[in-house]
Amino acid sequence: MTNNNSNIQVIKAKIIAIGSCGSNILVDFIRNKQLRDISYLFVNSKSAGNTLRLLNPSQTLLLDDKSKELGFELNPDLAERAALLAEQEIKTQLADSKLLFILAGMGGATGTGASHIFAKVAKTLKSMTIAIVVEPFDFEDQKRLSIASEGIEKLQKNSDALIVISNTKIQKQFEGIIVSEVWKKANQIIFDIVKTIIDLISKPAFMQIDFSILKKAIRNNKKLFVNSGIGFGKHIGDRAKRAAISALNDSIIDFDFKQTKEVIIIISVKNSFIEENEEIVKTIIEFLESKGARNFEYSVGIYLAPELDENIKVGLIISADENTQNLKLQLDYEIQKEPQVFEEEIQDTKLEQDDDDDFLNPFTADF
């Protein structure tokens, strides 16, 4: 951990959007979310490349599908072969990046077939790779579901962490609201995961988390919990505890806290007070211990965020060793009931939302 308010780690990060689904999500990020200190790469078949024609050529990689019209014909094997043929170009694109996010849809061709090749190349370059993918709905064609499952398994083997988003669980959790709002919430979840990690390596800090700590926490297919929460108000004791509780309890990630091994606590604030830093850490440790977690390690970073004004933000990255070769992180859209000790506080806790952003639908795309 580095204690220097002027020190910013220079860690090159890149988001790789593979296929139409991943590309739509990334376009939404760029248009509305203003992620900084990160580069982008859009990947698709040559026949689908017209959708990327307005982008800088250096930000696109078109895989040769040997076709002018049909793309990879919903055949991930064709996309995999095309990615293998482009392996040298992939290496060139990824060479300078130490942290990679892969965004893709599973169940079609490009995202399913090519994603694990990008992750595999990244591993040879010793880059840390976090894959965030979208599953088909349960009611979709069985063949598509089977293709998605195979693609996820291959990607799992080559990524450091895998986050799988279930369309079906999104639908069940947000039943009764308009479809565009469901998609908007899904995009917000993906963005929050990426931003929590990016902030850790790019923002000015009073007390910084070293990149090596992040690598240790998520390397080698560990299951992850990534979330953040906002505490509102002038009273430092209240806002600190509310932010910590929000980060722990308002998430919709399926995670067994009892298995916690590594915890990274990211406190973002305009003015840092020792008392509230202590309150945040205490609240998080007590929560984890109440869930049965023991012998876990934790690191604390305190980051400068003047834009928060009188509010405070707590980000959490928690990892667990599951001792299995087929781990995957699945976003669970059935929010679990929280411990009685936290219930009253949770009712008053609100998360920051941005209701004015435009939204591109990432789920209706032809993968």
PyMOL commands that set and color helices and strands:
alter all, ss='L'
color gray80, all
select helices_A, chain A and resi 19-33+46-52+57-59+76-85+87-94+110-124+142-158+167-173+179-202+211-218+236-249+257-259+274-290+306-308+340-347
alter helices_A, ss='H'
color red, helices_A
select strands_A, chain A and resi 13-18+39-45+60-63+99-105+128-135+161-166+205-207+223-231+260-269+297-304+312-320+329-331
alter strands_A, ss='S'
color yellow, strands_A
deselect
rebuild
show_as cartoon
